[in-house]
Amino acid sequence: MNHPVECLALPTGLETCPDRFSDRELRSMGFTAIPAPVASACVARSLQLKAQLGDVEALLDALAPGIEATNRAAGALAADIAAIEGQYPAGIPAAAYQRYGELVARYNSLVSADRPRTDSYNSLVREQHAIAAQLQALPCTS
């Protein structure tokens, strides 16, 4: 190590300073059997968080296509409902009301059935953001 010790300023505002001698320095001091460096707790935590983030992102990728398909179907039903409502601004006649009621029921059923999946997706997004914030707060992550 150099004297004085040269520290590196990280973008997070923290400083990182060398905390062990290099292999070259140890050999120059006469050491021949150089042990492996001790694992950094910060690096281990970073790897753990990156693995968790990958798992969450895989779950999000699995849920997204189903939610998108449901949203497209719900959008099509909503457009059909709005078309009927626009066609009869003074009130829907009995002949058209049966079709209107069926569309509304299908729309409501579709949205209700998809709500748990959407809630799971939103929960995973919040978890993803929390993990990313922890990862960014680590001093060893660049």
Accessible surface in RSA format (square Angstrom, percent):
REM  Atomic radii and reference values for relative SASA: ProtOr
REM  Chains: A
REM  Algorithm: Lee & Richards
REM  Probe-radius: 1.40
REM  Slices: 20
REM RES _ NUM      All-atoms   Total-Side   Main-Chain    Non-polar    All polar
REM                ABS   REL    ABS   REL    ABS   REL    ABS   REL    ABS   REL
RES MET A   1    78.65  40.7  42.14  27.9  36.51  86.9  47.91  40.7  30.74  40.7
RES ASN A   2    91.31  63.0  80.30  77.6  11.00  26.5  15.90  38.3  75.41  72.9
RES HIS A   3   178.18  97.4 147.35 102.4  30.84  78.9 101.24 104.3  76.94  89.5
RES PRO A   4   103.79  75.6 101.53  92.5   2.26   8.2 102.77  84.9   1.02   6.3
RES VAL A   5    69.17  45.5  48.78  44.2  20.39  49.1  48.99  42.6  20.18  54.7
RES GLU A   6   125.00  71.8 109.69  83.0  15.31  36.4  43.59  84.3  81.41  66.5
RES CYS A   7    56.67  42.9  23.31  26.0  33.35  78.4   8.31  21.0  48.36  52.1
RES LEU A   8   115.58  64.4 113.69  81.3   1.89   4.7 115.14  80.9   0.45   1.2
RES ALA A   9    78.37  72.1  56.56  87.3  21.81  49.6  56.56  79.6  21.81  57.8
RES LEU A  10    36.10  20.1  28.78  20.6   7.32  18.4  29.29  20.6   6.81  18.3
RES PRO A  11   130.82  95.3  86.54  78.9  44.28 161.0 100.99  83.4  29.83 185.4
RES THR A  12    70.94  50.5  33.31  33.8  37.64  89.7  43.42  58.3  27.52  41.6
RES GLY A  13    66.71  82.3   0.00   N/A  66.71  82.3  36.91 101.3  29.79  66.7
RES LEU A  14    87.80  48.9  85.51  61.2   2.29   5.8  87.68  61.6   0.13   0.3
RES GLU A  15   123.78  71.1  94.05  71.2  29.73  70.8  23.86  46.1  99.92  81.6
RES THR A  16    60.81  43.3  54.68  55.4   6.13  14.6  28.53  38.3  32.28  48.8
RES CYS A  17    58.46  44.2  39.05  43.6  19.40  45.6  20.12  51.0  38.34  41.3
RES PRO A  18    66.11  48.2  42.92  39.1  23.19  84.3  55.66  46.0  10.44  64.9
RES ASP A  19   119.53  83.7  85.74  85.3  33.79  79.9  39.41  92.8  80.11  79.9
RES ARG A  20   132.69  55.7 119.55  60.9  13.14  31.3  49.35  67.4  83.34  50.5
RES PHE A  21    89.19  44.6  79.43  49.2   9.76  25.4  79.43  48.2   9.76  27.9
RES SER A  22    51.69  43.7  40.10  53.5  11.58  26.7  50.51 107.6   1.18   1.6
RES ASP A  23    76.61  53.7  72.23  71.9   4.39  10.4  14.02  33.0  62.60  62.4
RES ARG A  24   174.77  73.4 170.62  87.0   4.15   9.9  77.38 105.7  97.39  59.0
RES GLU A  25    29.25  16.8  29.03  22.0   0.23   0.5  14.40  27.9  14.85  12.1
RES LEU A  26    34.20  19.0  34.20  24.5   0.00   0.0  34.20  24.0   0.00   0.0
RES ARG A  27   143.27  60.2 127.76  65.1  15.51  36.9  53.47  73.1  89.80  54.4
RES SER A  28    94.26  79.7  50.81  67.8  43.45 100.1  48.87 104.1  45.39  63.6
RES MET A  29    96.94  50.2  61.43  40.7  35.51  84.6  39.95  34.0  56.99  75.5
RES GLY A  30    58.26  71.8   0.00   N/A  58.26  71.8  35.70  98.0  22.56  50.5
RES PHE A  31   112.13  56.1 107.49  66.6   4.63  12.1 110.49  67.0   1.64   4.7
RES THR A  32   131.49  93.5  99.36 100.7  32.12  76.6  74.50 100.1  56.98  86.1
RES ALA A  33    90.42  83.1  66.37 102.4  24.06  54.7  75.39 106.2  15.04  39.8
RES ILE A  34    47.19  26.9  14.88  11.1  32.31  77.9  15.92  11.5  31.27  84.9
RES PRO A  35   107.35  78.2  88.10  80.3  19.25  70.0  99.65  82.3   7.69  47.8
RES ALA A  36    88.29  81.2  61.01  94.2  27.28  62.1  67.25  94.7  21.04  55.7
RES PRO A  37    88.18  64.3  64.89  59.2  23.29  84.7  72.98  60.3  15.20  94.4
RES VAL A  38   129.84  85.4 117.74 106.6  12.10  29.2 123.98 107.7   5.87  15.9
RES ALA A  39    88.51  81.4  60.89  94.0  27.62  62.8  70.66  99.5  17.85  47.3
RES SER A  40    51.07  43.2  36.23  48.3  14.85  34.2  32.63  69.5  18.45  25.8
RES ALA A  41    85.85  78.9  69.25 106.9  16.59  37.7  76.29 107.4   9.56  25.3
RES CYS A  42    29.30  22.2  21.18  23.6   8.12  19.1  26.36  66.8   2.93   3.2
RES VAL A  43    71.91  47.3  71.80  65.0   0.11   0.3  71.91  62.5   0.00   0.0
RES ALA A  44    54.66  50.3  44.60  68.8  10.06  22.9  49.29  69.4   5.37  14.2
RES ARG A  45    87.91  36.9  84.28  43.0   3.63   8.6  35.33  48.3  52.58  31.9
RES SER A  46     8.01   6.8   8.01  10.7   0.00   0.0   3.61   7.7   4.40   6.2
RES LEU A  47   111.38  62.0 105.72  75.6   5.66  14.2 106.08  74.5   5.30  14.3
RES GLN A  48    91.54  51.2  83.58  61.1   7.96  19.0  31.03  66.0  60.51  45.9
RES LEU A  49     0.92   0.5   0.92   0.7   0.00   0.0   0.92   0.6   0.00   0.0
RES LYS A  50   102.46  50.0  92.91  57.0   9.55  22.7  48.80  43.9  53.65  57.2
RES ALA A  51    61.73  56.8  48.18  74.3  13.55  30.8  59.62  84.0   2.11   5.6
RES GLN A  52    71.22  39.8  69.57  50.8   1.65   3.9  26.53  56.5  44.69  33.9
RES LEU A  53    29.01  16.2  29.01  20.8   0.00   0.0  29.01  20.4   0.00   0.0
RES GLY A  54    35.34  43.6   0.00   N/A  35.34  43.6  28.53  78.3   6.81  15.2
RES ASP A  55    94.69  66.3  90.76  90.3   3.93   9.3  25.52  60.1  69.17  69.0
RES VAL A  56     6.70   4.4   6.70   6.1   0.00   0.0   6.70   5.8   0.00   0.0
RES GLU A  57    70.51  40.5  70.05  53.0   0.45   1.1  20.72  40.1  49.79  40.6
RES ALA A  58    61.10  56.2  49.26  76.0  11.84  26.9  55.01  77.5   6.09  16.1
RES LEU A  59    96.50  53.7  95.93  68.6   0.57   1.4  96.29  67.6   0.21   0.6
RES LEU A  60    13.02   7.3  12.58   9.0   0.44   1.1  12.78   9.0   0.24   0.6
RES ASP A  61   103.68  72.6  92.08  91.6  11.61  27.4  28.77  67.7  74.92  74.7
RES ALA A  62    78.32  72.0  46.04  71.0  32.28  73.4  57.37  80.8  20.95  55.5
RES LEU A  63    42.25  23.5  41.06  29.4   1.19   3.0  42.21  29.6   0.03   0.1
RES ALA A  64    22.73  20.9  21.31  32.9   1.42   3.2  22.71  32.0   0.02   0.1
RES PRO A  65    80.09  58.4  73.72  67.2   6.38  23.2  76.66  63.3   3.43  21.3
RES GLY A  66    21.07  26.0   0.00   N/A  21.07  26.0  17.77  48.8   3.30   7.4
RES ILE A  67    19.02  10.8  19.02  14.2   0.00   0.0  19.02  13.7   0.00   0.0
RES GLU A  68    93.71  53.8  91.63  69.3   2.08   5.0  30.70  59.4  63.01  51.4
RES ALA A  69    47.52  43.7  41.53  64.1   5.99  13.6  42.42  59.7   5.10  13.5
RES THR A  70    15.07  10.7  12.16  12.3   2.90   6.9   6.13   8.2   8.93  13.5
RES ASN A  71    89.56  61.8  80.11  77.4   9.45  22.8  24.66  59.3  64.90  62.7
RES ARG A  72   162.51  68.2 148.09  75.5  14.42  34.3  82.52 112.8  79.99  48.5
RES ALA A  73    44.91  41.3  35.52  54.8   9.38  21.3  43.73  61.6   1.18   3.1
RES ALA A  74    11.98  11.0  11.79  18.2   0.19   0.4  11.95  16.8   0.03   0.1
RES GLY A  75    39.90  49.2   0.00   N/A  39.90  49.2  33.13  90.9   6.76  15.1
RES ALA A  76    59.80  55.0  49.03  75.7  10.77  24.5  57.39  80.8   2.40   6.4
RES LEU A  77    14.27   7.9  14.20  10.2   0.07   0.2  14.20  10.0   0.07   0.2
RES ALA A  78    42.14  38.7  36.70  56.6   5.44  12.4  38.44  54.1   3.71   9.8
RES ALA A  79    62.19  57.2  48.73  75.2  13.46  30.6  56.46  79.5   5.73  15.2
RES ASP A  80    61.55  43.1  59.20  58.9   2.36   5.6   8.15  19.2  53.40  53.3
RES ILE A  81    20.24  11.5  20.24  15.1   0.00   0.0  20.24  14.6   0.00   0.0
RES ALA A  82    56.98  52.4  49.28  76.1   7.69  17.5  50.43  71.0   6.55  17.4
RES ALA A  83    64.88  59.7  47.90  73.9  16.97  38.6  59.96  84.4   4.92  13.0
RES ILE A  84    22.31  12.7  22.10  16.5   0.21   0.5  22.31  16.1   0.00   0.0
RES GLU A  85    79.04  45.4  71.44  54.0   7.60  18.1  27.54  53.3  51.50  42.1
RES GLY A  86    55.45  68.4   0.00   N/A  55.45  68.4  35.72  98.0  19.73  44.2
RES GLN A  87   122.25  68.4  93.22  68.1  29.02  69.1  36.76  78.2  85.49  64.8
RES TYR A  88    65.71  30.7  58.23  33.1   7.47  19.5  36.00  27.1  29.70  36.6
RES PRO A  89   121.14  88.3  83.67  76.3  37.48 136.2  90.03  74.3  31.12 193.4
RES ALA A  90   111.05 102.1  66.46 102.6  44.58 101.4  78.91 111.1  32.14  85.2
RES GLY A  91    47.37  58.4   0.00   N/A  47.37  58.4  34.81  95.5  12.56  28.1
RES ILE A  92    40.09  22.8  16.12  12.0  23.97  57.8  16.34  11.8  23.75  64.4
RES PRO A  93    59.06  43.0  47.04  42.9  12.03  43.7  59.06  48.8   0.00   0.0
RES ALA A  94    92.75  85.3  68.62 105.9  24.13  54.9  73.68 103.8  19.07  50.5
RES ALA A  95   100.67  92.6  63.56  98.1  37.11  84.4  76.77 108.1  23.90  63.3
RES ALA A  96    20.82  19.1  14.63  22.6   6.19  14.1  20.82  29.3   0.00   0.0
RES TYR A  97   120.84  56.4 120.84  68.8   0.00   0.0  77.71  58.4  43.13  53.2
RES GLN A  98   128.27  71.7 118.71  86.8   9.56  22.8  41.48  88.3  86.79  65.8
RES ARG A  99   120.41  50.6 118.23  60.3   2.19   5.2  49.77  68.0  70.65  42.8
RES TYR A 100    34.09  15.9  34.09  19.4   0.00   0.0  12.83   9.6  21.26  26.2
RES GLY A 101    27.14  33.5   0.00   N/A  27.14  33.5  21.80  59.8   5.35  12.0
RES GLU A 102    85.01  48.8  78.98  59.7   6.04  14.4  38.37  74.2  46.64  38.1
RES LEU A 103     1.59   0.9   1.59   1.1   0.00   0.0   1.59   1.1   0.00   0.0
RES VAL A 104    45.19  29.7  45.19  40.9   0.00   0.0  45.19  39.3   0.00   0.0
RES ALA A 105    58.98  54.2  49.37  76.2   9.61  21.9  55.31  77.9   3.66   9.7
RES ARG A 106   135.07  56.7 129.39  66.0   5.68  13.5  54.48  74.5  80.58  48.8
RES TYR A 107    69.84  32.6  69.84  39.7   0.00   0.0  29.96  22.5  39.88  49.2
RES ASN A 108    78.41  54.1  76.01  73.5   2.40   5.8  24.61  59.2  53.80  52.0
RES SER A 109    71.46  60.4  61.19  81.7  10.27  23.7  33.29  70.9  38.16  53.5
RES LEU A 110    50.82  28.3  46.91  33.6   3.91   9.8  50.32  35.3   0.51   1.4
RES VAL A 111    46.93  30.9  43.96  39.8   2.97   7.2  45.76  39.8   1.17   3.2
RES SER A 112    62.91  53.2  53.07  70.8   9.84  22.7  29.67  63.2  33.25  46.6
RES ALA A 113    80.57  74.1  48.85  75.4  31.72  72.2  61.51  86.6  19.06  50.5
RES ASP A 114    10.09   7.1   8.18   8.1   1.90   4.5   6.86  16.2   3.22   3.2
RES ARG A 115   128.85  54.1 125.01  63.7   3.85   9.2  46.28  63.2  82.58  50.0
RES PRO A 116    86.06  62.7  79.22  72.2   6.84  24.9  85.10  70.3   0.96   5.9
RES ARG A 117    84.85  35.6  78.27  39.9   6.58  15.7  28.41  38.8  56.44  34.2
RES THR A 118    45.62  32.4  45.62  46.3   0.00   0.0  39.98  53.7   5.64   8.5
RES ASP A 119    79.91  56.0  75.07  74.7   4.84  11.5  28.96  68.2  50.95  50.8
RES SER A 120    54.56  46.1  47.29  63.1   7.28  16.8  21.78  46.4  32.78  45.9
RES TYR A 121    62.37  29.1  62.37  35.5   0.00   0.0  27.26  20.5  35.12  43.3
RES ASN A 122    64.38  44.4  62.86  60.7   1.52   3.7  11.18  26.9  53.20  51.4
RES SER A 123    53.34  45.1  51.08  68.2   2.26   5.2  15.59  33.2  37.74  52.9
RES LEU A 124    25.07  14.0  25.07  17.9   0.00   0.0  25.07  17.6   0.00   0.0
RES VAL A 125    37.99  25.0  37.99  34.4   0.00   0.0  37.99  33.0   0.00   0.0
RES ARG A 126   152.17  63.9 145.52  74.2   6.65  15.8  73.63 100.6  78.54  47.6
RES GLU A 127    80.84  46.4  74.76  56.6   6.08  14.5  28.25  54.6  52.59  42.9
RES GLN A 128    39.54  22.1  39.54  28.9   0.00   0.0   5.38  11.4  34.16  25.9
RES HIS A 129   115.60  63.2 109.50  76.1   6.10  15.6  71.51  73.7  44.09  51.3
RES ALA A 130    51.70  47.5  41.95  64.7   9.75  22.2  50.38  70.9   1.32   3.5
RES ILE A 131    10.58   6.0  10.58   7.9   0.00   0.0  10.58   7.6   0.00   0.0
RES ALA A 132    29.55  27.2  29.04  44.8   0.52   1.2  29.47  41.5   0.08   0.2
RES ALA A 133    58.57  53.9  50.10  77.3   8.47  19.3  53.51  75.4   5.06  13.4
RES GLN A 134    77.38  43.3  71.21  52.0   6.17  14.7  36.36  77.4  41.02  31.1
RES LEU A 135    18.22  10.1  18.22  13.0   0.00   0.0  18.22  12.8   0.00   0.0
RES GLN A 136   133.43  74.6 121.15  88.5  12.28  29.2  41.44  88.2  91.99  69.8
RES ALA A 137    75.70  69.6  48.18  74.4  27.52  62.6  59.30  83.5  16.40  43.4
RES LEU A 138    28.36  15.8  27.94  20.0   0.43   1.1  28.36  19.9   0.00   0.0
RES PRO A 139    54.86  40.0  53.77  49.0   1.09   4.0  53.98  44.6   0.88   5.5
RES CYS A 140    55.95  42.3  18.18  20.3  37.77  88.8  28.40  72.0  27.55  29.7
RES THR A 141    29.98  21.3  14.76  15.0  15.23  36.3  18.93  25.4  11.06  16.7
RES SER A 142   143.29 121.1  80.90 108.0  62.39 143.7  73.03 155.5  70.26  98.4
END  Absolute sums over single chains surface
CHAIN  1 A    10115.6       8224.3       1891.3       6240.0       3875.6
END  Absolute sums over all chains
TOTAL         10115.6       8224.3       1891.3       6240.0       3875.6
